[in-house]
Amino acid sequence: MMYQEYKQVVAEATSAEKAAFYRHTYGHVAGGVLVFIILETLFLQVPFIVNTLLSFTQGYLWLVLIGGFMGISWLAQKMAMDEVSKSKQYLGYFLYIVGQALLFVPMLYIAINYTGTVVLKQAAAVTVALFVALSAIAFMSKVDFSFLRGIMTIGFILALGAIIAGMMFGFTLGLWFSVAMCALAAGSILYETQQIQYQYATTQYVPAALGLFSSLMLLFWYVLRIFMSRD
């Protein structure tokens, strides 16, 4: 008879092990943001990359870009969850950051060239402030946020349906859609922050960081859309 190796999750670890896990996790989230900024800066300096990705924002090609990103995300998350190879985890995390950086190129190009860097800096500051506040709430609150999982699943399915419908029937998703997506991203941060202690072992800080980074980038995307809509 084969037995599955028992994995001690963070919630069952000692205080010192928990502290080390969270320090590594949030350090890797910060590192992911730094790598994202570096990659984005490099990509925006390459006309071929910018023009190619801008062309994918026209009509149904946007769905191709989204589909490609979803494929990269699936592969990256699978690699990051590898329990044997730490290098494979890091490669998956880096692949995910590259995917996010490419996805952001068209919107950041438009934001910088048509609204200036002030809007970009404001959106980034608000995003970081919200992420820190939501993380603090998740850690300090005694509320069980596990109920958000079902709400987020339904919300993201409806959001994807709205995006596809917008492409098919030619209508634009306005300000309130961005506000709703910010709310979903906030819920994702609350859920991910609280649940990582039950989903991961103390050595799995890389996939934990990837999950938080994903929610942070989703929040940034729609906060930036809201700021851009003002101009």
Disulfide bonds with the S-S distance in Angstrom:
none
